[in-house]
Amino acid sequence: MQEQIIIDGLKAQNHDSLSDFRLRYKPLILYILKPILKDERDIEECFSDITVTVWNNIQFYNPEKGTFTTWLTAISRNAAFNKARSQNRINQNEEPIYENTPSPCISPEETAIKKEQQKLLQKAISTLSKDNQNLFYRKYYYMQSTSQIASELGLSERAVEGRLYRIKQLLRKQLGGDKDE
């Protein structure tokens, strides 16, 4: 119930609700950010960016599409990956661009193919048991380390790696691929 009070307060642009939001959801957001961003300053900056994003976009949250936590998790994960990508661009040495260099823009065909592949993957993931879905998302969506997953689930790292291997094999089979990694 407190979640709905925070959401309503954010929609009303109540600054106390923003403080309540930061207090309640900071552990979740940091849990998502830390495996992706390694520098504490980047994590704090990203947390601030997420807070501003939620404040400015709370009206777009739709409970019919998912829970508030799911919406917040997606925002946090995307912000972390955007921050990591921008850091990589800054840290890379710039190379000269030649006339015949292909455009970095994705073509409409590539976009359509990628969306179709994402739908097929989501469908295949939905056939997994809840435990296997949880494991898959922890590793490949939230980018958690094998040791962190093992520790939090009470498994050995080898057991986690074995289950992930079997999950990938099953998904490959469902998606029509039969090559090993």
N, CA and C atoms as an extended XYZ file, in Angstrom:
543
Properties=species:S:1:pos:R:3:atomname:S:1:resname:S:1:resid:I:1 pbc="F F F"
N         0.828       -1.203        0.000 N   MET     1
C         0.000        0.000        0.000 CA  MET     1
C         0.868        1.261        0.000 C   MET     1
N         1.985        1.238        0.719 N   GLN     2
C         2.846        2.410        0.763 CA  GLN     2
C         3.356        2.743       -0.633 C   GLN     2
N         3.538        1.720       -1.475 N   GLU     3
C         3.991        1.954       -2.840 CA  GLU     3
C         3.018        2.861       -3.580 C   GLU     3
N         1.724        2.595       -3.444 N   GLN     4
C         0.720        3.406       -4.129 CA  GLN     4
C         0.713        4.845       -3.602 C   GLN     4
N         0.967        5.010       -2.322 N   ILE     5
C         1.041        6.359       -1.743 CA  ILE     5
C         2.219        7.118       -2.357 C   ILE     5
N         3.358        6.442       -2.512 N   ILE     6
C         4.534        7.067       -3.121 CA  ILE     6
C         4.235        7.426       -4.574 C   ILE     6
N         3.621        6.501       -5.311 N   ILE     7
C         3.291        6.756       -6.719 CA  ILE     7
C         2.359        7.958       -6.836 C   ILE     7
N         1.304        7.979       -6.019 N   ASP     8
C         0.355        9.102       -6.056 CA  ASP     8
C         1.049       10.414       -5.708 C   ASP     8
N         1.946       10.371       -4.727 N   GLY     9
C         2.688       11.571       -4.344 CA  GLY     9
C         3.613       12.055       -5.446 C   GLY     9
N         4.251       11.121       -6.120 N   LEU    10
C         5.122       11.503       -7.230 CA  LEU    10
C         4.306       12.125       -8.360 C   LEU    10
N         3.145       11.544       -8.637 N   LYS    11
C         2.287       12.101       -9.684 CA  LYS    11
C         1.818       13.507       -9.323 C   LYS    11
N         1.654       13.763       -8.027 N   ALA    12
C         1.250       15.089       -7.560 CA  ALA    12
C         2.446       16.026       -7.397 C   ALA    12
N         3.652       15.535       -7.761 N   GLN    13
C         4.898       16.301       -7.663 CA  GLN    13
C         5.187       16.737       -6.221 C   GLN    13
N         4.898       15.839       -5.278 N   ASN    14
C         5.139       16.064       -3.864 CA  ASN    14
C         6.594       15.707       -3.549 C   ASN    14
N         7.357       16.665       -3.062 N   HIS    15
C         8.785       16.451       -2.801 CA  HIS    15
C         9.015       15.459       -1.666 C   HIS    15
N         8.088       15.376       -0.704 N   ASP    16
C         8.221       14.379        0.360 CA  ASP    16
C         8.122       12.968       -0.218 C   ASP    16
N         7.282       12.798       -1.216 N   SER    17
C         7.158       11.490       -1.859 CA  SER    17
C         8.434       11.122       -2.597 C   SER    17
N         9.108       12.127       -3.138 N   LEU    18
C        10.379       11.876       -3.807 CA  LEU    18
C        11.404       11.370       -2.789 C   LEU    18
N        11.422       11.961       -1.615 N   SER    19
C        12.328       11.488       -0.552 CA  SER    19
C        11.969       10.067       -0.130 C   SER    19
N        10.667        9.800        0.003 N   ASP    20
C        10.215        8.447        0.351 CA  ASP    20
C        10.606        7.454       -0.740 C   ASP    20
N        10.470        7.869       -1.991 N   PHE    21
C        10.855        7.013       -3.112 CA  PHE    21
C        12.338        6.658       -3.019 C   PHE    21
N        13.175        7.667       -2.830 N   ARG    22
C        14.622        7.436       -2.765 CA  ARG    22
C        14.973        6.505       -1.610 C   ARG    22
N        14.337        6.695       -0.482 N   LEU    23
C        14.613        5.866        0.689 CA  LEU    23
C        14.176        4.423        0.457 C   LEU    23
N        12.995        4.233       -0.102 N   ARG    24
C        12.455        2.882       -0.272 CA  ARG    24
C        13.121        2.118       -1.422 C   ARG    24
N        13.397        2.783       -2.528 N   TYR    25
C        13.839        2.079       -3.727 CA  TYR    25
C        15.342        2.160       -3.999 C   TYR    25
N        16.087        2.913       -3.212 N   LYS    26
C        17.539        3.005       -3.455 CA  LYS    26
C        18.221        1.639       -3.379 C   LYS    26
N        17.912        0.791       -2.382 N   PRO    27
C        18.575       -0.526       -2.362 CA  PRO    27
C        18.312       -1.346       -3.628 C   PRO    27
N        17.096       -1.343       -4.131 N   LEU    28
C        16.773       -2.082       -5.349 CA  LEU    28
C        17.545       -1.520       -6.538 C   LEU    28
N        17.535       -0.210       -6.667 N   ILE    29
C        18.214        0.429       -7.796 CA  ILE    29
C        19.717        0.163       -7.743 C   ILE    29
N        20.317        0.283       -6.568 N   LEU    30
C        21.752        0.021       -6.439 CA  LEU    30
C        22.066       -1.440       -6.741 C   LEU    30
N        21.174       -2.337       -6.360 N   TYR    31
C        21.338       -3.766       -6.641 CA  TYR    31
C        21.409       -4.014       -8.145 C   TYR    31
N        20.661       -3.223       -8.904 N   ILE    32
C        20.651       -3.352      -10.361 CA  ILE    32
C        21.879       -2.667      -10.972 C   ILE    32
N        22.275       -1.531      -10.430 N   LEU    33
C        23.361       -0.747      -11.010 CA  LEU    33
C        24.750       -1.338      -10.777 C   LEU    33
N        24.985       -1.895       -9.601 N   LYS    34
C        26.346       -2.306       -9.221 CA  LYS    34
C        26.972       -3.358      -10.135 C   LYS    34
N        26.236       -4.361      -10.633 N   PRO    35
C        26.902       -5.297      -11.545 CA  PRO    35
C        27.262       -4.673      -12.898 C   PRO    35
N        26.587       -3.595      -13.269 N   ILE    36
C        26.797       -2.988      -14.585 CA  ILE    36
C        27.819       -1.864      -14.523 C   ILE    36
N        27.736       -1.046      -13.498 N   LEU    37
C        28.653        0.086      -13.330 CA  LEU    37
C        29.609       -0.210      -12.178 C   LEU    37
N        30.867       -0.046      -12.395 N   LYS    38
C        31.856       -0.408      -11.374 CA  LYS    38
C        32.282        0.781      -10.510 C   LYS    38
N        32.273        1.976      -11.053 N   ASP    39
C        32.729        3.170      -10.346 CA  ASP    39
C        31.595        3.708       -9.466 C   ASP    39
N        31.885        3.928       -8.186 N   GLU    40
C        30.869        4.424       -7.243 CA  GLU    40
C        30.294        5.778       -7.669 C   GLU    40
N        31.136        6.628       -8.255 N   ARG    41
C        30.642        7.930       -8.715 CA  ARG    41
C        29.634        7.757       -9.843 C   ARG    41
N        29.911        6.821      -10.750 N   ASP    42
C        28.966        6.552      -11.836 CA  ASP    42
C        27.659        5.997      -11.292 C   ASP    42
N        27.759        5.140      -10.284 N   ILE    43
C        26.555        4.558       -9.680 CA  ILE    43
C        25.704        5.654       -9.048 C   ILE    43
N        26.332        6.533       -8.286 N   GLU    44
C        25.578        7.621       -7.645 CA  GLU    44
C        24.979        8.579       -8.673 C   GLU    44
N        25.745        8.889       -9.705 N   GLU    45
C        25.242        9.770      -10.761 CA  GLU    45
C        24.064        9.116      -11.483 C   GLU    45
N        24.189        7.841      -11.757 N   CYS    46
C        23.118        7.112      -12.436 CA  CYS    46
C        21.877        7.043      -11.539 C   CYS    46
N        22.070        6.830      -10.238 N   PHE    47
C        20.942        6.813       -9.309 CA  PHE    47
C        20.208        8.156       -9.339 C   PHE    47
N        20.964        9.245       -9.360 N   SER    48
C        20.350       10.574       -9.443 CA  SER    48
C        19.589       10.746      -10.759 C   SER    48
N        20.176       10.262      -11.850 N   ASP    49
C        19.503       10.345      -13.151 CA  ASP    49
C        18.197        9.553      -13.144 C   ASP    49
N        18.214        8.396      -12.519 N   ILE    50
C        17.012        7.561      -12.436 CA  ILE    50
C        15.943        8.266      -11.625 C   ILE    50
N        16.339        8.882      -10.527 N   THR    51
C        15.391        9.614       -9.692 CA  THR    51
C        14.719       10.726      -10.497 C   THR    51
N        15.501       11.463      -11.259 N   VAL    52
C        14.956       12.538      -12.085 CA  VAL    52
C        14.036       11.961      -13.168 C   VAL    52
N        14.445       10.858      -13.766 N   THR    53
C        13.622       10.218      -14.796 CA  THR    53
C        12.271        9.795      -14.226 C   THR    53
N        12.287        9.185      -13.057 N   VAL    54
C        11.023        8.767      -12.431 CA  VAL    54
C        10.173        9.994      -12.119 C   VAL    54
N        10.776       11.022      -11.569 N   TRP    55
C        10.055       12.251      -11.223 CA  TRP    55
C         9.397       12.861      -12.467 C   TRP    55
N        10.138       12.906      -13.568 N   ASN    56
C         9.637       13.544      -14.788 CA  ASN    56
C         8.698       12.652      -15.606 C   ASN    56
N         8.743       11.334      -15.379 N   ASN    57
C         7.982       10.418      -16.232 CA  ASN    57
C         6.995        9.533      -15.486 C   ASN    57
N         6.717        9.831      -14.239 N   ILE    58
C         5.821        8.987      -13.448 CA  ILE    58
C         4.431        8.889      -14.087 C   ILE    58
N         4.023        9.901      -14.821 N   GLN    59
C         2.705        9.863      -15.459 CA  GLN    59
C         2.630        8.777      -16.528 C   GLN    59
N         3.778        8.293      -17.014 N   PHE    60
C         3.783        7.245      -18.029 CA  PHE    60
C         3.729        5.837      -17.429 C   PHE    60
N         3.853        5.748      -16.105 N   TYR    61
C         3.745        4.431      -15.471 CA  TYR    61
C         2.299        3.958      -15.588 C   TYR    61
N         2.134        2.731      -16.103 N   ASN    62
C         0.808        2.139      -16.294 CA  ASN    62
C         0.759        0.814      -15.540 C   ASN    62
N        -0.009        0.751      -14.446 N   PRO    63
C        -0.062       -0.491      -13.661 CA  PRO    63
C        -0.632       -1.675      -14.442 C   PRO    63
N        -1.335       -1.416      -15.527 N   GLU    64
C        -1.877       -2.515      -16.326 CA  GLU    64
C        -0.783       -3.226      -17.114 C   GLU    64
N         0.329       -2.550      -17.353 N   LYS    65
C         1.434       -3.146      -18.107 CA  LYS    65
C         2.434       -3.864      -17.209 C   LYS    65
N         2.389       -3.634      -15.922 N   GLY    66
C         3.318       -4.282      -15.000 CA  GLY    66
C         3.376       -3.538      -13.686 C   GLY    66
N         4.087       -4.114      -12.737 N   THR    67
C         4.189       -3.499      -11.418 CA  THR    67
C         5.121       -2.289      -11.467 C   THR    67
N         5.027       -1.476      -10.456 N   PHE    68
C         5.892       -0.305      -10.358 CA  PHE    68
C         7.354       -0.740      -10.266 C   PHE    68
N         7.611       -1.810       -9.531 N   THR    69
C         8.970       -2.320       -9.385 CA  THR    69
C         9.530       -2.763      -10.736 C   THR    69
N         8.702       -3.402      -11.552 N   THR    70
C         9.139       -3.822      -12.882 CA  THR    70
C         9.475       -2.610      -13.737 C   THR    70
N         8.623       -1.604      -13.699 N   TRP    71
C         8.843       -0.366      -14.459 CA  TRP    71
C        10.144        0.296      -14.002 C   TRP    71
N        10.330        0.375      -12.697 N   LEU    72
C        11.524        0.995      -12.132 CA  LEU    72
C        12.779        0.188      -12.472 C   LEU    72
N        12.665       -1.127      -12.442 N   THR    73
C        13.788       -1.993      -12.785 CA  THR    73
C        14.228       -1.770      -14.232 C   THR    73
N        13.263       -1.663      -15.130 N   ALA    74
C        13.592       -1.431      -16.544 CA  ALA    74
C        14.280       -0.076      -16.723 C   ALA    74
N        13.769        0.937      -16.069 N   ILE    75
C        14.381        2.265      -16.151 CA  ILE    75
C        15.816        2.214      -15.613 C   ILE    75
N        15.999        1.544      -14.483 N   SER    76
C        17.317        1.476      -13.846 CA  SER    76
C        18.313        0.723      -14.718 C   SER    76
N        17.899       -0.406      -15.234 N   ARG    77
C        18.782       -1.225      -16.075 CA  ARG    77
C        19.174       -0.441      -17.329 C   ARG    77
N        18.205        0.178      -17.982 N   ASN    78
C        18.498        0.942      -19.199 CA  ASN    78
C        19.416        2.120      -18.906 C   ASN    78
N        19.181        2.800      -17.800 N   ALA    79
C        20.038        3.933      -17.435 CA  ALA    79
C        21.467        3.464      -17.177 C   ALA    79
N        21.614        2.320      -16.529 N   ALA    80
C        22.953        1.796      -16.243 CA  ALA    80
C        23.677        1.436      -17.532 C   ALA    80
N        22.980        0.778      -18.446 N   PHE    81
C        23.619        0.418      -19.720 CA  PHE    81
C        23.942        1.663      -20.537 C   PHE    81
N        23.073        2.660      -20.523 N   ASN    82
C        23.357        3.909      -21.238 CA  ASN    82
C        24.589        4.599      -20.651 C   ASN    82
N        24.685        4.598      -19.337 N   LYS    83
C        25.836        5.211      -18.663 CA  LYS    83
C        27.118        4.449      -19.020 C   LYS    83
N        27.044        3.124      -18.990 N   ALA    84
C        28.222        2.304      -19.322 CA  ALA    84
C        28.637        2.531      -20.771 C   ALA    84
N        27.668        2.607      -21.673 N   ARG    85
C        27.987        2.849      -23.087 CA  ARG    85
C        28.623        4.220      -23.266 C   ARG    85
N        28.078        5.219      -22.593 N   SER    86
C        28.652        6.562      -22.748 CA  SER    86
C        30.063        6.604      -22.176 C   SER    86
N        30.312        5.882      -21.099 N   GLN    87
C        31.658        5.824      -20.536 CA  GLN    87
C        32.615        5.136      -21.511 C   GLN    87
N        32.145        4.090      -22.176 N   ASN    88
C        32.994        3.392      -23.149 CA  ASN    88
C        33.335        4.291      -24.319 C   ASN    88
N        32.376        5.094      -24.765 N   ARG    89
C        32.633        6.010      -25.878 CA  ARG    89
C        33.659        7.057      -25.480 C   ARG    89
N        33.569        7.540      -24.266 N   ILE    90
C        34.497        8.561      -23.786 CA  ILE    90
C        35.899        7.969      -23.656 C   ILE    90
N        35.983        6.713      -23.192 N   ASN    91
C        37.274        6.092      -22.932 CA  ASN    91
C        37.957        5.554      -24.182 C   ASN    91
N        37.227        5.370      -25.255 N   GLN    92
C        37.829        4.827      -26.475 CA  GLN    92
C        38.549        5.931      -27.238 C   GLN    92
N        39.633        5.545      -27.878 N   ASN    93
C        40.313        6.489      -28.756 CA  ASN    93
C        39.492        6.626      -30.029 C   ASN    93
N        39.313        7.831      -30.474 N   GLU    94
C        38.533        8.037      -31.684 CA  GLU    94
C        39.348        7.655      -32.900 C   GLU    94
N        38.715        6.895      -33.794 N   GLU    95
C        39.362        6.498      -35.029 CA  GLU    95
C        38.823        7.365      -36.157 C   GLU    95
N        39.619        7.586      -37.197 N   PRO    96
C        39.114        8.389      -38.309 CA  PRO    96
C        37.988        7.656      -39.032 C   PRO    96
N        37.054        8.423      -39.563 N   ILE    97
C        35.937        7.862      -40.311 CA  ILE    97
C        36.221        8.074      -41.789 C   ILE    97
N        36.216        6.983      -42.531 N   TYR    98
C        36.500        7.044      -43.952 CA  TYR    98
C        35.192        7.094      -44.736 C   TYR    98
N        35.280        7.508      -45.996 N   GLU    99
C        34.092        7.653      -46.832 CA  GLU    99
C        33.289        6.376      -46.970 C   GLU    99
N        33.948        5.246      -47.094 N   ASN   100
C        33.237        3.992      -47.325 CA  ASN   100
C        32.896        3.242      -46.030 C   ASN   100
N        33.010        3.908      -44.896 N   THR   101
C        32.636        3.292      -43.622 CA  THR   101
C        31.121        3.135      -43.580 C   THR   101
N        30.617        1.934      -43.240 N   PRO   102
C        29.173        1.746      -43.190 CA  PRO   102
C        28.543        2.612      -42.096 C   PRO   102
N        27.317        3.005      -42.319 N   SER   103
C        26.594        3.825      -41.355 CA  SER   103
C        26.339        3.025      -40.079 C   SER   103
N        26.513        3.667      -38.921 N   PRO   104
C        26.229        2.963      -37.669 CA  PRO   104
C        24.720        2.851      -37.402 C   PRO   104
N        23.915        3.519      -38.214 N   CYS   105
C        22.466        3.484      -38.029 CA  CYS   105
C        21.923        2.110      -38.418 C   CYS   105
N        20.948        1.667      -37.678 N   ILE   106
C        20.319        0.378      -37.952 CA  ILE   106
C        19.239        0.581      -38.995 C   ILE   106
N        19.243       -0.271      -39.999 N   SER   107
C        18.248       -0.159      -41.069 CA  SER   107
C        16.885       -0.633      -40.557 C   SER   107
N        15.800       -0.227      -41.224 N   PRO   108
C        14.466       -0.697      -40.818 CA  PRO   108
C        14.360       -2.225      -40.863 C   PRO   108
N        15.020       -2.846      -41.821 N   GLU   109
C        14.982       -4.307      -41.909 CA  GLU   109
C        15.648       -4.940      -40.695 C   GLU   109
N        16.808       -4.386      -40.324 N   GLU   110
C        17.518       -4.910      -39.154 CA  GLU   110
C        16.695       -4.713      -37.885 C   GLU   110
N        16.003       -3.581      -37.791 N   THR   111
C        15.151       -3.316      -36.634 CA  THR   111
C        14.017       -4.330      -36.565 C   THR   111
N        13.384       -4.603      -37.693 N   ALA   112
C        12.280       -5.567      -37.723 CA  ALA   112
C        12.771       -6.967      -37.358 C   ALA   112
N        13.922       -7.346      -37.880 N   ILE   113
C        14.485       -8.662      -37.569 CA  ILE   113
C        14.810       -8.767      -36.087 C   ILE   113
N        15.394       -7.715      -35.539 N   LYS   114
C        15.754       -7.720      -34.125 CA  LYS   114
C        14.510       -7.831      -33.241 C   LYS   114
N        13.444       -7.111      -33.578 N   LYS   115
C        12.203       -7.190      -32.800 CA  LYS   115
C        11.608       -8.587      -32.854 C   LYS   115
N        11.637       -9.192      -34.022 N   GLU   116
C        11.110      -10.552      -34.174 CA  GLU   116
C        11.939      -11.537      -33.354 C   GLU   116
N        13.256      -11.382      -33.373 N   GLN   117
C        14.124      -12.252      -32.580 CA  GLN   117
C        13.858      -12.084      -31.088 C   GLN   117
N        13.619      -10.836      -30.659 N   GLN   118
C        13.319      -10.585      -29.257 CA  GLN   118
C        12.014      -11.257      -28.851 C   GLN   118
N        10.998      -11.189      -29.714 N   LYS   119
C         9.721      -11.836      -29.417 CA  LYS   119
C         9.890      -13.343      -29.297 C   LYS   119
N        10.665      -13.927      -30.214 N   LEU   120
C        10.893      -15.369      -30.175 CA  LEU   120
C        11.642      -15.771      -28.907 C   LEU   120
N        12.636      -14.978      -28.526 N   LEU   121
C        13.394      -15.272      -27.316 CA  LEU   121
C        12.502      -15.159      -26.086 C   LEU   121
N        11.684      -14.107      -26.017 N   GLN   122
C        10.784      -13.943      -24.872 CA  GLN   122
C         9.812      -15.108      -24.771 C   GLN   122
N         9.315      -15.554      -25.901 N   LYS   123
C         8.402      -16.695      -25.914 CA  LYS   123
C         9.114      -17.944      -25.408 C   LYS   123
N        10.346      -18.169      -25.865 N   ALA   124
C        11.112      -19.334      -25.424 CA  ALA   124
C        11.420      -19.252      -23.932 C   ALA   124
N        11.778      -18.075      -23.443 N   ILE   125
C        12.070      -17.898      -22.013 CA  ILE   125
C        10.825      -18.174      -21.179 C   ILE   125
N         9.667      -17.778      -21.681 N   SER   126
C         8.425      -17.980      -20.918 CA  SER   126
C         8.093      -19.460      -20.731 C   SER   126
N         8.690      -20.341      -21.534 N   THR   127
C         8.439      -21.774      -21.373 CA  THR   127
C         9.311      -22.375      -20.274 C   THR   127
N        10.314      -21.650      -19.809 N   LEU   128
C        11.188      -22.137      -18.746 CA  LEU   128
C        10.461      -22.120      -17.409 C   LEU   128
N        10.930      -22.925      -16.472 N   SER   129
C        10.380      -22.885      -15.111 CA  SER   129
C        10.700      -21.517      -14.505 C   SER   129
N         9.966      -21.147      -13.480 N   LYS   130
C        10.195      -19.845      -12.831 CA  LYS   130
C        11.626      -19.742      -12.290 C   LYS   130
N        12.142      -20.840      -11.721 N   ASP   131
C        13.518      -20.825      -11.208 CA  ASP   131
C        14.525      -20.582      -12.331 C   ASP   131
N        14.322      -21.236      -13.465 N   ASN   132
C        15.246      -21.059      -14.585 CA  ASN   132
C        15.107      -19.672      -15.206 C   ASN   132
N        13.879      -19.140      -15.257 N   GLN   133
C        13.693      -17.772      -15.749 CA  GLN   133
C        14.452      -16.806      -14.848 C   GLN   133
N        14.306      -16.989      -13.538 N   ASN   134
C        14.977      -16.128      -12.565 CA  ASN   134
C        16.491      -16.178      -12.778 C   ASN   134
N        17.026      -17.372      -12.923 N   LEU   135
C        18.460      -17.544      -13.130 CA  LEU   135
C        18.915      -16.881      -14.430 C   LEU   135
N        18.175      -17.096      -15.501 N   PHE   136
C        18.507      -16.514      -16.805 CA  PHE   136
C        18.506      -14.984      -16.732 C   PHE   136
N        17.454      -14.416      -16.157 N   TYR   137
C        17.374      -12.963      -16.074 CA  TYR   137
C        18.468      -12.393      -15.177 C   TYR   137
N        18.782      -13.029      -14.082 N   ARG   138
C        19.847      -12.544      -13.207 CA  ARG   138
C        21.170      -12.434      -13.973 C   ARG   138
N        21.479      -13.474      -14.751 N   LYS   139
C        22.768      -13.524      -15.434 CA  LYS   139
C        22.806      -12.623      -16.665 C   LYS   139
N        21.777      -12.693      -17.505 N   TYR   140
C        21.859      -12.040      -18.809 CA  TYR   140
C        21.062      -10.750      -18.926 C   TYR   140
N        20.182      -10.469      -17.990 N   TYR   141
C        19.429       -9.225      -18.029 CA  TYR   141
C        19.986       -8.245      -17.001 C   TYR   141
N        20.215       -8.746      -15.781 N   TYR   142
C        20.732       -7.880      -14.723 CA  TYR   142
C        22.253       -7.925      -14.621 C   TYR   142
N        22.887       -8.785      -15.450 N   MET   143
C        24.339       -8.869      -15.556 CA  MET   143
C        25.017       -9.190      -14.218 C   MET   143
N        24.387      -10.000      -13.392 N   GLN   144
C        24.986      -10.385      -12.121 CA  GLN   144
C        26.069      -11.422      -12.367 C   GLN   144
N        27.071      -11.407      -11.525 N   SER   145
C        28.150      -12.381      -11.652 CA  SER   145
C        27.661      -13.745      -11.181 C   SER   145
N        28.329      -14.770      -11.654 N   THR   146
C        27.976      -16.136      -11.256 CA  THR   146
C        28.130      -16.298       -9.748 C   THR   146
N        29.182      -15.709       -9.183 N   SER   147
C        29.398      -15.833       -7.735 CA  SER   147
C        28.287      -15.145       -6.940 C   SER   147
N        27.815      -13.998       -7.410 N   GLN   148
C        26.727      -13.310       -6.718 CA  GLN   148
C        25.446      -14.138       -6.782 C   GLN   148
N        25.140      -14.684       -7.942 N   ILE   149
C        23.940      -15.510       -8.102 CA  ILE   149
C        24.037      -16.731       -7.184 C   ILE   149
N        25.184      -17.390       -7.205 N   ALA   150
C        25.372      -18.587       -6.390 CA  ALA   150
C        25.188      -18.263       -4.911 C   ALA   150
N        25.787      -17.172       -4.481 N   SER   151
C        25.685      -16.772       -3.079 CA  SER   151
C        24.243      -16.481       -2.678 C   SER   151
N        23.523      -15.752       -3.504 N   GLU   152
C        22.155      -15.360       -3.170 CA  GLU   152
C        21.162      -16.509       -3.267 C   GLU   152
N        21.464      -17.502       -4.110 N   LEU   153
C        20.549      -18.638       -4.264 CA  LEU   153
C        20.974      -19.849       -3.436 C   LEU   153
N        22.112      -19.751       -2.752 N   GLY   154
C        22.581      -20.861       -1.929 CA  GLY   154
C        23.066      -22.043       -2.754 C   GLY   154
N        23.656      -21.760       -3.908 N   LEU   155
C        24.175      -22.801       -4.791 CA  LEU   155
C        25.678      -22.619       -4.953 C   LEU   155
N        26.334      -23.639       -5.479 N   SER   156
C        27.742      -23.487       -5.814 CA  SER   156
C        27.832      -22.788       -7.174 C   SER   156
N        28.967      -22.155       -7.433 N   GLU   157
C        29.155      -21.491       -8.726 CA  GLU   157
C        29.060      -22.508       -9.854 C   GLU   157
N        29.590      -23.690       -9.624 N   ARG   158
C        29.549      -24.744      -10.638 CA  ARG   158
C        28.110      -25.154      -10.947 C   ARG   158
N        27.273      -25.214       -9.916 N   ALA   159
C        25.870      -25.566      -10.118 CA  ALA   159
C        25.164      -24.492      -10.941 C   ALA   159
N        25.463      -23.228      -10.650 N   VAL   160
C        24.872      -22.121      -11.410 CA  VAL   160
C        25.319      -22.194      -12.864 C   VAL   160
N        26.615      -22.409      -13.089 N   GLU   161
C        27.126      -22.495      -14.458 CA  GLU   161
C        26.493      -23.658      -15.211 C   GLU   161
N        26.326      -24.780      -14.533 N   GLY   162
C        25.704      -25.946      -15.163 CA  GLY   162
C        24.261      -25.688      -15.549 C   GLY   162
N        23.519      -25.069      -14.649 N   ARG   163
C        22.120      -24.755      -14.955 CA  ARG   163
C        22.022      -23.753      -16.094 C   ARG   163
N        22.892      -22.748      -16.090 N   LEU   164
C        22.883      -21.769      -17.177 CA  LEU   164
C        23.206      -22.430      -18.512 C   LEU   164
N        24.142      -23.349      -18.500 N   TYR   165
C        24.491      -24.065      -19.728 CA  TYR   165
C        23.279      -24.843      -20.252 C   TYR   165
N        22.601      -25.550      -19.349 N   ARG   166
C        21.425      -26.329      -19.770 CA  ARG   166
C        20.297      -25.416      -20.253 C   ARG   166
N        20.130      -24.278      -19.613 N   ILE   167
C        19.108      -23.315      -20.042 CA  ILE   167
C        19.432      -22.819      -21.453 C   ILE   167
N        20.683      -22.450      -21.688 N   LYS   168
C        21.076      -21.969      -23.019 CA  LYS   168
C        20.883      -23.053      -24.072 C   LYS   168
N        21.211      -24.295      -23.726 N   GLN   169
C        21.019      -25.401      -24.666 CA  GLN   169
C        19.540      -25.559      -25.012 C   GLN   169
N        18.698      -25.493      -23.995 N   LEU   170
C        17.251      -25.618      -24.206 CA  LEU   170
C        16.722      -24.486      -25.074 C   LEU   170
N        17.169      -23.259      -24.804 N   LEU   171
C        16.728      -22.108      -25.593 CA  LEU   171
C        17.217      -22.216      -27.032 C   LEU   171
N        18.463      -22.657      -27.214 N   ARG   172
C        18.989      -22.849      -28.567 CA  ARG   172
C        18.130      -23.848      -29.338 C   ARG   172
N        17.779      -24.933      -28.680 N   LYS   173
C        16.968      -25.971      -29.322 CA  LYS   173
C        15.600      -25.399      -29.718 C   LYS   173
N        14.985      -24.627      -28.813 N   GLN   174
C        13.676      -24.039      -29.097 CA  GLN   174
C        13.742      -22.994      -30.204 C   GLN   174
N        14.873      -22.301      -30.293 N   LEU   175
C        15.010      -21.239      -31.280 CA  LEU   175
C        15.603      -21.726      -32.597 C   LEU   175
N        15.894      -23.024      -32.667 N   GLY   176
C        16.360      -23.586      -33.926 CA  GLY   176
C        17.855      -23.561      -34.120 C   GLY   176
N        18.601      -23.108      -33.132 N   GLY   177
C        20.064      -23.118      -33.251 CA  GLY   177
C        20.605      -24.368      -32.598 C   GLY   177
N        21.628      -24.944      -33.166 N   ASP   178
C        22.165      -26.167      -32.569 CA  ASP   178
C        23.666      -26.143      -32.413 C   ASP   178
N        24.269      -24.948      -32.392 N   LYS   179
C        25.708      -24.844      -32.203 CA  LYS   179
C        26.011      -24.610      -30.731 C   LYS   179
N        27.104      -25.177      -30.257 N   ASP   180
C        27.542      -24.924      -28.880 CA  ASP   180
C        28.347      -23.638      -28.845 C   ASP   180
N        28.398      -23.034      -27.673 N   GLU   181
C        29.177      -21.810      -27.507 CA  GLU   181
C        30.625      -22.113      -27.399 C   GLU   181
